[in-house]
Amino acid sequence: MVGYGALVWPERVALHFGADLHADWYGSRGTAILVAVALGVCMAAAFVGCAALVSRIPLDLLNVPHPSYWKQPEHVAELRRRSAEDMYHLGAVTIFFLAGVLILAVQASTSVDHRLSGAAPILLIGYLGYLTGWTIWLWLRRYRPPAR
């Protein structure tokens, strides 16, 4: 996606948008490419790093539903495995969201009025709605102790 943006972005690229969806800060094409690549790399590194930390973090710092079950020695390995998987999942969904934002930013920068399309609020609401539903699922299902 960054490659596509590098091909179609004008010299002056919209880099920030206000609540009214209009561009309110601009930069060069090179700055836009640098920001997009740096943001993607930093986000991926952050989530991979968090997933790796799950195996080392003290158990009292892990917040999980039903801690009396999951923090028992026989369940700790499964708790850490699931937590790492959840970090990877959250990272993938966030990177996907950021790719959608980048697509919309490329479109806005090449439009006449430098305005994000109406898809921007839909993308944001969809992302936040997904995270809300996923968090509820984690709390109610994924970390529910098995029936005895």
DSSP file (Angstrom, degrees, kcal/mol; ACC not computed):
  #  RESIDUE AA STRUCTURE BP1 BP2  ACC     N-H-->O    O-->H-N    N-H-->O    O-->H-N    TCO  KAPPA ALPHA  PHI   PSI    X-CA   Y-CA   Z-CA
    1    1 A M     >        0   0    0      0, 0.0     4,-2.4     0, 0.0     5,-0.2   0.000 360.0 360.0 360.0 -38.3    0.0    0.0    0.0
    2    2 A V  H  >  +     0   0    0      1,-0.2     4,-2.6     2,-0.2     5,-0.2   0.891 360.0  54.5 -64.3 -37.7    2.9    2.4    0.8
    3    3 A G  H  > S+     0   0    0      2,-0.2     4,-1.3     1,-0.2    -1,-0.2   0.904 107.9  48.8 -61.4 -41.6    4.3    1.6   -2.7
    4    4 A Y  H  > S+     0   0    0      1,-0.2     4,-1.9     2,-0.2     3,-0.4   0.928 111.4  50.0 -63.3 -44.9    1.0    2.6   -4.3
    5    5 A G  H  X S+     0   0    0     -4,-2.4     4,-3.0     1,-0.2    -2,-0.2   0.897 106.4  55.4 -60.2 -40.5    0.9    5.8   -2.3
    6    6 A A  H  < S+     0   0    0     -4,-2.6    -1,-0.2     1,-0.2    -2,-0.2   0.825 110.6  46.7 -62.8 -30.3    4.4    6.6   -3.3
    7    7 A L  H  < S+     0   0    0     -4,-1.3    -1,-0.2    -3,-0.4    -2,-0.2   0.840 123.9  28.9 -79.5 -33.9    3.3    6.3   -7.0
    8    8 A V  H  < S+     0   0    0     -4,-1.9    -2,-0.2    -5,-0.1    -3,-0.2   0.654  90.0 107.0-106.6 -17.3    0.1    8.4   -6.8
    9    9 A W     <  -     0   0    0     -4,-3.0     4,-0.1    -5,-0.2   101,-0.1  -0.354  65.4-130.5 -62.8 140.0    0.8   10.9   -4.0
   10   10 A P        -     0   0    0      0, 0.0    -1,-0.1     0, 0.0    -2,-0.1  -0.236  34.6 -94.1 -74.4 177.8    1.4   14.5   -5.1
   11   11 A E  S    S+     0   0    0      1,-0.1    18,-0.8    17,-0.1     2,-0.6   0.852 119.6  55.5 -63.0 -33.9    4.4   16.4   -3.8
   12   12 A R  E    S-A   28   0A   0     16,-0.2     2,-0.4    97,-0.1    16,-0.2  -0.907  79.2-172.2-104.2 115.5    2.1   17.9   -1.1
   13   13 A V  E     -A   27   0A   0     14,-3.4    14,-2.4    -2,-0.6     2,-0.5  -0.893  26.9-121.2-115.7 135.3    0.5   15.1    0.9
   14   14 A A  E     +A   26   0A   0     -2,-0.4    12,-0.2    91,-0.2    95,-0.2  -0.622  34.2 171.8 -71.4 122.7   -2.2   15.4    3.6
   15   15 A L  E     +     0   0A   0     10,-2.8     2,-0.3    -2,-0.5    11,-0.2   0.565  60.3  31.8-111.6 -13.7   -0.8   13.8    6.7
   16   16 A H  E     -A   25   0A   0      9,-1.4     8,-2.4    89,-0.1     9,-1.1  -0.998  62.6-159.6-146.7 145.9   -3.4   14.7    9.4
   17   17 A F  E     -A   23   0A   0     -2,-0.3     6,-0.2     6,-0.3    98,-0.1  -0.967  13.3-135.5-128.4 141.4   -7.1   15.1    9.3
   18   18 A G    >   -     0   0    0      4,-2.5     3,-2.0    -2,-0.4     7,-0.0  -0.180  41.2 -87.8 -83.8-178.3   -9.4   16.9   11.7
   19   19 A A  T 3  S+     0   0    0      1,-0.3    -1,-0.1     2,-0.1    -2,-0.0   0.739 128.3  61.6 -63.9 -22.8  -12.8   15.8   13.1
   20   20 A D  T 3  S-     0   0    0      2,-0.2    -1,-0.3     1,-0.0     3,-0.1   0.385 115.8-117.5 -83.5   4.8  -14.4   17.3   10.0
   21   21 A L  S <  S+     0   0    0     -3,-2.0    95,-3.2     1,-0.3     2,-0.3   0.481  74.3 128.1  72.2   6.9  -12.4   14.9    7.9
   22   22 A H  B     -B  115   0B   0     93,-0.2    -4,-2.5     1,-0.1    -1,-0.3  -0.698  69.2-102.1 -90.9 145.8  -10.6   17.7    6.1
   23   23 A A  E     +A   17   0A   0     91,-2.2    -6,-0.3    90,-0.3     3,-0.1  -0.425  40.9 170.9 -63.8 134.7   -6.8   17.7    5.9
   24   24 A D  E     +     0   0A   0     -8,-2.4     2,-0.3     1,-0.3    -7,-0.2   0.324  63.6  41.9-128.3   4.6   -5.2   20.1    8.4
   25   25 A W  E     -A   16   0A   0     -9,-1.1   -10,-2.8    -7,-0.0    -9,-1.4  -0.960  65.3-169.1-152.8 135.7   -1.6   19.2    8.2
   26   26 A Y  E     +A   14   0A   0     -2,-0.3     2,-0.3   -12,-0.2   -12,-0.2  -0.839   8.3 169.2-125.2 158.3    0.5   18.5    5.1
   27   27 A G  E     -A   13   0A   0    -14,-2.4   -14,-3.4    -2,-0.3     2,-0.1  -0.885  39.9 -73.7-151.5-176.9    4.0   17.2    4.4
   28   28 A S  E  >  -A   12   0A   0     -2,-0.3     4,-2.2   -16,-0.2   -16,-0.2  -0.341  43.0-108.8 -80.7 166.1    6.1   16.0    1.5
   29   29 A R  H  > S+     0   0    0    -18,-0.8     4,-2.4     1,-0.2     5,-0.2   0.905 121.5  53.6 -59.0 -42.6    5.6   12.7   -0.3
   30   30 A G  H  > S+     0   0    0      1,-0.2     4,-2.6     2,-0.2    -1,-0.2   0.894 107.6  49.8 -61.3 -40.7    8.9   11.5    1.3
   31   31 A T  H  > S+     0   0    0      2,-0.2     4,-2.9     1,-0.2    -1,-0.2   0.912 109.8  51.3 -63.8 -42.1    7.6   12.4    4.7
   32   32 A A  H  X S+     0   0    0     -4,-2.2     4,-2.5     2,-0.2    -2,-0.2   0.914 111.6  46.9 -61.8 -43.0    4.4   10.5    4.1
   33   33 A I  H  X S+     0   0    0     -4,-2.4     4,-2.6     2,-0.2     5,-0.3   0.938 113.7  48.2 -63.9 -46.3    6.3    7.4    3.0
   34   34 A L  H  X S+     0   0    0     -4,-2.6     4,-2.8     1,-0.2     5,-0.2   0.921 113.2  47.3 -60.4 -45.6    8.6    7.6    6.0
   35   35 A V  H  X S+     0   0    0     -4,-2.9     4,-2.7     2,-0.2     5,-0.2   0.921 113.2  48.3 -63.3 -44.6    5.7    8.1    8.4
   36   36 A A  H  X S+     0   0    0     -4,-2.5     4,-2.1    -5,-0.2    -2,-0.2   0.928 116.2  42.4 -63.7 -45.6    3.7    5.2    6.9
   37   37 A V  H  X S+     0   0    0     -4,-2.6     4,-2.7    -5,-0.2     5,-0.2   0.937 116.1  48.3 -67.0 -46.2    6.6    2.7    6.9
   38   38 A A  H  X S+     0   0    0     -4,-2.8     4,-2.8    -5,-0.3     5,-0.2   0.911 112.0  49.4 -62.0 -42.5    7.8    3.8   10.4
   39   39 A L  H  X S+     0   0    0     -4,-2.7     4,-2.5    -5,-0.2     5,-0.2   0.931 113.0  46.7 -62.8 -45.5    4.3    3.5   11.8
   40   40 A G  H  X S+     0   0    0     -4,-2.1     4,-2.3    -5,-0.2    -2,-0.2   0.922 115.3  45.1 -62.4 -44.9    3.8    0.0   10.3
   41   41 A V  H  X S+     0   0    0     -4,-2.7     4,-2.7     2,-0.2     5,-0.2   0.920 114.6  48.3 -66.1 -44.1    7.2   -1.2   11.5
   42   42 A C  H  X S+     0   0    0     -4,-2.8     4,-2.4    -5,-0.2    -2,-0.2   0.903 112.5  48.3 -64.7 -40.9    6.8    0.2   15.0
   43   43 A M  H  X S+     0   0    0     -4,-2.5     4,-2.2    -5,-0.2     5,-0.2   0.936 113.3  47.1 -65.2 -45.4    3.3   -1.2   15.4
   44   44 A A  H  X S+     0   0    0     -4,-2.3     4,-2.5    -5,-0.2     5,-0.2   0.930 113.9  48.1 -61.6 -44.5    4.3   -4.6   14.3
   45   45 A A  H  X S+     0   0    0     -4,-2.7     4,-2.6     1,-0.2    -1,-0.2   0.886 109.8  53.3 -63.5 -38.4    7.4   -4.6   16.5
   46   46 A A  H  X S+     0   0    0     -4,-2.4     4,-2.3    -5,-0.2    -1,-0.2   0.926 112.5  42.4 -63.7 -44.7    5.3   -3.4   19.5
   47   47 A F  H  X S+     0   0    0     -4,-2.2     4,-2.3     2,-0.2    -2,-0.2   0.897 115.6  48.2 -72.2 -38.9    2.8   -6.3   19.2
   48   48 A V  H  X S+     0   0    0     -4,-2.5     4,-2.1    -5,-0.2    -2,-0.2   0.911 113.1  50.1 -64.4 -40.5    5.5   -8.9   18.5
   49   49 A G  H  X S+     0   0    0     -4,-2.6     4,-2.2    -5,-0.2    -2,-0.2   0.907 110.1  49.3 -63.3 -42.1    7.4   -7.5   21.5
   50   50 A C  H  X S+     0   0    0     -4,-2.3     4,-1.4     2,-0.2    -1,-0.2   0.901 109.8  51.6 -63.8 -40.5    4.3   -7.7   23.7
   51   51 A A  H  < S+     0   0    0     -4,-2.3     4,-0.5     1,-0.2    -1,-0.2   0.892 111.3  47.9 -63.3 -38.4    3.6  -11.3   22.6
   52   52 A A  H >< S+     0   0    0     -4,-2.1     3,-1.0     1,-0.2     4,-0.3   0.870 107.7  55.7 -69.4 -35.9    7.2  -12.2   23.5
   53   53 A L  H >X S+     0   0    0     -4,-2.2     4,-2.4     1,-0.2     3,-1.9   0.782  90.3  74.6 -67.4 -26.4    7.0  -10.4   26.9
   54   54 A V  T 3< S+     0   0    0     -4,-1.4    -1,-0.2     1,-0.3    -2,-0.2   0.832  92.9  54.1 -57.0 -32.0    3.9  -12.5   27.9
   55   55 A S  T <4 S+     0   0    0     -3,-1.0    -1,-0.3    -4,-0.5    -2,-0.2   0.658 119.0  33.4 -77.1 -13.5    6.2  -15.5   28.4
   56   56 A R  T <4 S+     0   0    0     -3,-1.9    -2,-0.2    -4,-0.3    -1,-0.2   0.624  88.8 107.4-114.7 -19.1    8.4  -13.5   30.8
   57   57 A I  S  < S-     0   0    0     -4,-2.4     5,-0.1     1,-0.1     2,-0.0  -0.328  79.4-101.6 -67.2 141.6    6.1  -11.1   32.6
   58   58 A P    >   -     0   0    0      0, 0.0     3,-2.0     0, 0.0     4,-0.4  -0.345  29.1-122.2 -60.9 143.6    5.4  -11.9   36.3
   59   59 A L  G >  S+     0   0    0      1,-0.3     3,-1.4     2,-0.2    -2,-0.1   0.812 108.4  65.3 -59.4 -32.3    2.0  -13.5   36.7
   60   60 A D  G 3  S+     0   0    0      1,-0.3    -1,-0.3     3,-0.1    -3,-0.0   0.664  99.3  54.9 -69.1 -11.9    0.7  -10.8   39.1
   61   61 A L  G <  S+     0   0    0     -3,-2.0     2,-0.6     2,-0.0    -1,-0.3   0.539  87.3  92.6 -93.8  -9.0    1.0   -8.3   36.2
   62   62 A L    <   -     0   0    0     -3,-1.4     2,-0.7    -4,-0.4    21,-0.0  -0.770  65.8-154.7 -86.9 119.9   -1.2  -10.4   33.9
   63   63 A N        +     0   0    0     -2,-0.6    -3,-0.1     4,-0.0    -2,-0.0  -0.854  29.9 153.6 -96.8 117.2   -4.8   -9.3   34.2
   64   64 A V        -     0   0    0     -2,-0.7     7,-0.1    79,-0.0     6,-0.1  -0.994  47.3-102.7-144.2 144.7   -7.1  -12.2   33.2
   65   65 A P  S    S+     0   0    0      0, 0.0     5,-0.2     0, 0.0     4,-0.1  -0.384 105.8  18.2 -63.4 149.1  -10.7  -13.3   34.1
   66   66 A H  S >> S+     0   0    0      1,-0.1     4,-2.1     3,-0.1     3,-1.5   0.938  72.1 175.4  56.0  54.5  -10.8  -16.1   36.6
   67   67 A P  H 3> S+     0   0    0      0, 0.0     4,-2.3     0, 0.0     5,-0.1   0.801  71.9  67.5 -62.1 -27.8   -7.3  -15.6   37.9
   68   68 A S  H 34 S+     0   0    0      1,-0.2    -2,-0.1     2,-0.2     4,-0.0   0.801 111.2  35.2 -63.3 -25.8   -7.8  -18.3   40.6
   69   69 A Y  H X4 S+     0   0    0     -3,-1.5     3,-1.3     2,-0.1     6,-0.2   0.909 120.8  43.8 -86.9 -52.9   -7.9  -20.8   37.7
   70   70 A W  H 3< S+     0   0    0     -4,-2.1     9,-0.3     1,-0.3    -2,-0.2   0.739 109.4  55.4 -72.0 -23.4   -5.5  -19.5   35.2
   71   71 A K  T 3< S+     0   0    0     -4,-2.3    -1,-0.3    -5,-0.2    -3,-0.1   0.354  78.1 111.8 -95.3   8.5   -2.7  -18.6   37.6
   72   72 A Q  S X> S-     0   0    0     -3,-1.3     3,-2.3     1,-0.1     4,-0.9  -0.591  83.0-113.3 -72.9 143.9   -2.5  -22.1   39.1
   73   73 A P  G >4 S+     0   0    0      0, 0.0     3,-0.5     0, 0.0     4,-0.5   0.814 114.5  55.9 -51.9 -36.8    0.9  -23.7   38.0
   74   74 A E  G 34 S+     0   0    0      1,-0.2     4,-0.2     2,-0.1    -4,-0.1   0.639 113.7  40.4 -73.6 -11.9   -0.7  -26.3   35.8
   75   75 A H  G <> S+     0   0    0     -3,-2.3     4,-2.3    -6,-0.2    -1,-0.2   0.466  88.2  90.8-111.8  -5.3   -2.6  -23.6   33.7
   76   76 A V  H <X S+     0   0    0     -4,-0.9     4,-2.7    -3,-0.5     5,-0.2   0.887  84.5  53.5 -63.0 -41.4    0.1  -21.0   33.4
   77   77 A A  H  > S+     0   0    0     -4,-0.5     4,-2.2     1,-0.2    -1,-0.2   0.913 111.6  45.8 -61.8 -41.8    1.6  -22.3   30.2
   78   78 A E  H  > S+     0   0    0      2,-0.2     4,-2.8     1,-0.2     5,-0.2   0.891 111.3  53.0 -67.7 -39.2   -1.8  -22.3   28.5
   79   79 A L  H  X S+     0   0    0     -4,-2.3     4,-2.5    -9,-0.3    -2,-0.2   0.932 111.5  45.5 -60.0 -46.4   -2.5  -18.8   29.9
   80   80 A R  H  X S+     0   0    0     -4,-2.7     4,-2.2     2,-0.2    -2,-0.2   0.887 112.9  50.6 -66.7 -38.8    0.8  -17.5   28.4
   81   81 A R  H  X S+     0   0    0     -4,-2.2     4,-2.3    -5,-0.2    -2,-0.2   0.943 113.4  44.7 -63.8 -47.5    0.1  -19.2   25.1
   82   82 A R  H  X S+     0   0    0     -4,-2.8     4,-2.5     1,-0.2    -2,-0.2   0.906 112.1  52.4 -63.7 -41.2   -3.4  -17.8   24.8
   83   83 A S  H  X S+     0   0    0     -4,-2.5     4,-1.8    -5,-0.2    -1,-0.2   0.902 109.9  48.5 -63.2 -40.6   -2.2  -14.3   25.8
   84   84 A A  H  X S+     0   0    0     -4,-2.2     4,-2.2     2,-0.2    -1,-0.2   0.922 110.9  50.9 -64.9 -43.6    0.6  -14.3   23.2
   85   85 A E  H  X S+     0   0    0     -4,-2.3     4,-2.5     1,-0.2    -2,-0.2   0.903 108.9  52.2 -57.9 -41.4   -2.0  -15.5   20.5
   86   86 A D  H  X S+     0   0    0     -4,-2.5     4,-2.7     2,-0.2    -1,-0.2   0.863 107.0  52.2 -66.0 -35.9   -4.2  -12.6   21.6
   87   87 A M  H  X S+     0   0    0     -4,-1.8     4,-2.5     2,-0.2    -1,-0.2   0.925 110.9  47.6 -64.6 -43.9   -1.4  -10.1   21.2
   88   88 A Y  H  X S+     0   0    0     -4,-2.2     4,-2.5     2,-0.2    -2,-0.2   0.913 113.1  49.1 -62.1 -42.4   -0.7  -11.4   17.6
   89   89 A H  H  X S+     0   0    0     -4,-2.5     4,-2.5     2,-0.2     5,-0.2   0.943 111.8  47.6 -62.6 -48.7   -4.4  -11.2   16.8
   90   90 A L  H  X S+     0   0    0     -4,-2.7     4,-2.2     1,-0.2    -1,-0.2   0.897 112.4  50.8 -60.2 -40.9   -4.8   -7.7   18.2
   91   91 A G  H  X S+     0   0    0     -4,-2.5     4,-2.7     2,-0.2    -1,-0.2   0.916 109.8  49.0 -63.1 -44.0   -1.7   -6.6   16.2
   92   92 A A  H  X S+     0   0    0     -4,-2.5     4,-2.3     1,-0.2    -2,-0.2   0.915 112.4  47.7 -63.6 -43.5   -3.0   -8.1   13.0
   93   93 A V  H  X S+     0   0    0     -4,-2.5     4,-2.2     2,-0.2    -1,-0.2   0.898 113.3  48.6 -64.8 -39.8   -6.4   -6.4   13.4
   94   94 A T  H  X S+     0   0    0     -4,-2.2     4,-2.6    -5,-0.2    -2,-0.2   0.907 110.9  49.1 -67.9 -42.1   -4.7   -3.1   14.2
   95   95 A I  H  X S+     0   0    0     -4,-2.7     4,-2.2     2,-0.2    -2,-0.2   0.899 110.8  51.6 -63.3 -39.9   -2.3   -3.3   11.2
   96   96 A F  H  X S+     0   0    0     -4,-2.3     4,-1.9     2,-0.2    -2,-0.2   0.918 110.2  49.1 -61.4 -44.0   -5.3   -4.1    9.0
   97   97 A F  H  X S+     0   0    0     -4,-2.2     4,-2.2     1,-0.2    -2,-0.2   0.927 110.5  50.2 -60.0 -46.1   -7.1   -1.0   10.4
   98   98 A L  H  X S+     0   0    0     -4,-2.6     4,-2.4     1,-0.2    -1,-0.2   0.848 106.8  54.9 -64.5 -33.5   -4.0    1.1    9.7
   99   99 A A  H  X S+     0   0    0     -4,-2.2     4,-2.3     2,-0.2    -1,-0.2   0.906 107.9  49.9 -64.1 -40.3   -3.8   -0.2    6.1
  100  100 A G  H  X S+     0   0    0     -4,-1.9     4,-2.2     2,-0.2    -2,-0.2   0.901 109.7  50.6 -63.2 -40.6   -7.4    0.9    5.7
  101  101 A V  H  X S+     0   0    0     -4,-2.2     4,-2.5     1,-0.2    -2,-0.2   0.904 109.5  51.4 -62.4 -41.4   -6.5    4.4    7.1
  102  102 A L  H  X S+     0   0    0     -4,-2.4     4,-2.4     2,-0.2    -2,-0.2   0.905 108.0  51.5 -63.9 -41.5   -3.6    4.6    4.6
  103  103 A I  H  X S+     0   0    0     -4,-2.3     4,-2.2     1,-0.2    -1,-0.2   0.936 112.5  46.0 -59.1 -46.2   -5.9    3.7    1.7
  104  104 A L  H  X S+     0   0    0     -4,-2.2     4,-2.4     1,-0.2    -2,-0.2   0.868 111.3  52.1 -65.9 -36.1   -8.3    6.5    2.7
  105  105 A A  H  X S+     0   0    0     -4,-2.5     4,-2.3     2,-0.2   -91,-0.2   0.880 108.6  50.6 -68.3 -37.4   -5.4    8.9    3.2
  106  106 A V  H  X S+     0   0    0     -4,-2.4     4,-1.3     2,-0.2    -2,-0.2   0.931 111.7  48.3 -63.7 -45.0   -4.0    8.2   -0.3
  107  107 A Q  H  X S+     0   0    0     -4,-2.2     4,-0.5     1,-0.2     3,-0.3   0.918 112.4  48.5 -60.7 -43.5   -7.5    8.8   -1.7
  108  108 A A  H >< S+     0   0    0     -4,-2.4     3,-0.8     1,-0.2     6,-0.4   0.886 108.6  53.4 -65.4 -38.8   -7.9   12.1    0.2
  109  109 A S  H 3< S+     0   0    0     -4,-2.3    -1,-0.2     1,-0.2    -2,-0.2   0.767 112.2  44.8 -69.2 -24.7   -4.5   13.3   -0.8
  110  110 A T  H 3< S+     0   0    0     -4,-1.3    -1,-0.2    -3,-0.3    -2,-0.2   0.453  97.4  94.4 -97.9  -1.0   -5.3   12.8   -4.5
  111  111 A S  S << S-     0   0    0     -3,-0.8     3,-0.2    -4,-0.5    -3,-0.0  -0.441  83.5-116.7 -86.4 166.1   -8.8   14.3   -4.2
  112  112 A V  S    S+     0   0    0      1,-0.2    -1,-0.1    -2,-0.1    -4,-0.0   0.907 112.3  35.8 -68.5 -43.4   -9.5   17.9   -5.0
  113  113 A D  S    S-     0   0    0      2,-0.1   -90,-0.3   -91,-0.0    -1,-0.2   0.442  99.4-128.8 -95.4   0.6  -10.7   18.9   -1.6
  114  114 A H        +     0   0    0     -6,-0.4   -91,-2.2     1,-0.2     2,-0.4   0.910  58.7 144.6  53.0  47.8   -8.2   16.8    0.5
  115  115 A R  B     -B   22   0B   0    -93,-0.2   -93,-0.2    -7,-0.2    -1,-0.2  -0.935  53.2-116.8-118.7 138.5  -11.1   15.3    2.5
  116  116 A L        -     0   0    0    -95,-3.2   -11,-0.1    -2,-0.4   -12,-0.0  -0.415  38.1-111.8 -66.5 148.0  -11.4   11.8    3.9
  117  117 A S    >   -     0   0    0    -13,-0.2     3,-1.8     1,-0.1    -1,-0.1  -0.238  30.7 -98.7 -74.1 170.2  -14.3    9.9    2.5
  118  118 A G  T 3> S+     0   0    0      1,-0.3     4,-0.9     2,-0.2    -1,-0.1   0.585 116.5  77.2 -65.6  -9.7  -17.3    8.9    4.5
  119  119 A A  H 3> S+     0   0    0      1,-0.2     4,-3.0     2,-0.2    -1,-0.3   0.720  77.3  75.2 -72.3 -19.9  -15.7    5.5    4.9
  120  120 A A  H <> S+     0   0    0     -3,-1.8     4,-2.4     1,-0.2     5,-0.2   0.946  98.0  41.3 -61.5 -51.0  -13.3    6.8    7.5
  121  121 A P  H  > S+     0   0    0      0, 0.0     4,-2.9     0, 0.0     5,-0.2   0.874 115.1  53.2 -64.2 -33.1  -15.8    7.0   10.4
  122  122 A I  H  X S+     0   0    0     -4,-0.9     4,-2.7     2,-0.2    -2,-0.2   0.925 109.4  48.3 -65.1 -43.4  -17.2    3.6    9.3
  123  123 A L  H  X S+     0   0    0     -4,-3.0     4,-2.5     2,-0.2    -1,-0.2   0.928 114.4  45.9 -61.1 -46.0  -13.7    2.1    9.4
  124  124 A L  H  X S+     0   0    0     -4,-2.4     4,-2.7     2,-0.2     5,-0.2   0.931 114.4  46.6 -64.6 -46.3  -13.1    3.6   12.8
  125  125 A I  H  X S+     0   0    0     -4,-2.9     4,-2.7     1,-0.2    -1,-0.2   0.895 113.0  50.8 -63.9 -39.2  -16.5    2.5   14.2
  126  126 A G  H  X S+     0   0    0     -4,-2.7     4,-2.6    -5,-0.2    -2,-0.2   0.921 111.5  47.5 -62.5 -44.0  -16.0   -0.9   12.7
  127  127 A Y  H  X S+     0   0    0     -4,-2.5     4,-2.5     2,-0.2    -2,-0.2   0.946 115.9  43.5 -62.5 -49.5  -12.5   -1.3   14.3
  128  128 A L  H  X S+     0   0    0     -4,-2.7     4,-2.2     1,-0.2    -2,-0.2   0.881 114.1  51.2 -65.9 -37.8  -13.7   -0.1   17.7
  129  129 A G  H  X S+     0   0    0     -4,-2.7     4,-2.6    -5,-0.2     5,-0.2   0.910 110.3  49.2 -64.3 -41.9  -16.8   -2.3   17.5
  130  130 A Y  H  X S+     0   0    0     -4,-2.6     4,-3.0     1,-0.2     5,-0.2   0.940 111.2  49.3 -61.6 -46.8  -14.7   -5.3   16.6
  131  131 A L  H  X S+     0   0    0     -4,-2.5     4,-2.4     1,-0.2    -2,-0.2   0.887 111.5  49.9 -61.3 -38.4  -12.4   -4.6   19.5
  132  132 A T  H  X S+     0   0    0     -4,-2.2     4,-2.2     2,-0.2    -1,-0.2   0.950 114.1  43.8 -64.5 -48.8  -15.3   -4.3   21.9
  133  133 A G  H  X S+     0   0    0     -4,-2.6     4,-2.4     1,-0.2    -2,-0.2   0.898 114.3  50.1 -62.6 -40.9  -16.9   -7.5   20.7
  134  134 A W  H  X S+     0   0    0     -4,-3.0     4,-2.7     2,-0.2    -1,-0.2   0.895 109.4  51.3 -65.9 -40.1  -13.6   -9.3   20.8
  135  135 A T  H  X S+     0   0    0     -4,-2.4     4,-2.4    -5,-0.2    -1,-0.2   0.908 110.2  49.1 -63.7 -41.6  -12.9   -8.1   24.3
  136  136 A I  H  X S+     0   0    0     -4,-2.2     4,-2.9     2,-0.2     5,-0.3   0.921 111.3  50.1 -63.0 -43.0  -16.3   -9.3   25.5
  137  137 A W  H  X>S+     0   0    0     -4,-2.4     4,-2.9     2,-0.2     5,-1.8   0.915 110.1  50.6 -61.6 -42.8  -15.7  -12.7   23.8
  138  138 A L  I  <>S+     0   0    0     -4,-2.7     5,-1.9     3,-0.2    -2,-0.2   0.939 115.0  43.5 -58.1 -46.2  -12.3  -12.9   25.5
  139  139 A W  I  <5S+     0   0    0     -4,-2.4    -2,-0.2     1,-0.2    -1,-0.2   0.907 124.5  32.0 -67.8 -43.1  -13.8  -12.2   28.9
  140  140 A L  I  <5S+     0   0    0     -4,-2.9    -2,-0.2    -5,-0.2    -3,-0.2   0.779 135.7   9.4 -90.0 -27.2  -16.9  -14.4   28.6
  141  141 A R  I ><5S+     0   0    0     -4,-2.9     3,-1.5    -5,-0.3    -3,-0.2   0.789 117.1  53.2-118.9 -57.5  -15.6  -17.3   26.5
  142  142 A R  I 3 <S+     0   0    0     -5,-1.8    -4,-0.2     1,-0.3    -3,-0.1   0.862 120.1  32.5 -60.3 -40.4  -11.9  -17.6   25.7
  143  143 A Y  T 3 <S+     0   0    0     -5,-1.9    -1,-0.3    -6,-0.3   -73,-0.1   0.169  86.6 121.8-105.7  18.2  -10.7  -17.4   29.4
  144  144 A R  S <  S-     0   0    0     -3,-1.5     3,-0.1    -6,-0.1    -4,-0.1  -0.680  70.6-114.0 -76.9 129.9  -13.7  -19.1   30.9
  145  145 A P        -     0   0    0      0, 0.0     3,-0.1     0, 0.0    -1,-0.1  -0.323  37.4 -99.4 -61.0 145.8  -12.4  -22.1   32.8
  146  146 A P        -     0   0    0      0, 0.0     2,-0.1     0, 0.0    -3,-0.0  -0.297  43.7 -94.9 -64.8 152.0  -13.6  -25.5   31.4
  147  147 A A              0   0    0      1,-0.1    -3,-0.0    -3,-0.1     0, 0.0  -0.422 360.0 360.0 -65.7 140.1  -16.5  -27.2   33.1
  148  148 A R              0   0    0     -2,-0.1    -1,-0.1    -3,-0.1     0, 0.0   0.457 360.0 360.0 -91.4 360.0  -15.4  -29.7   35.6
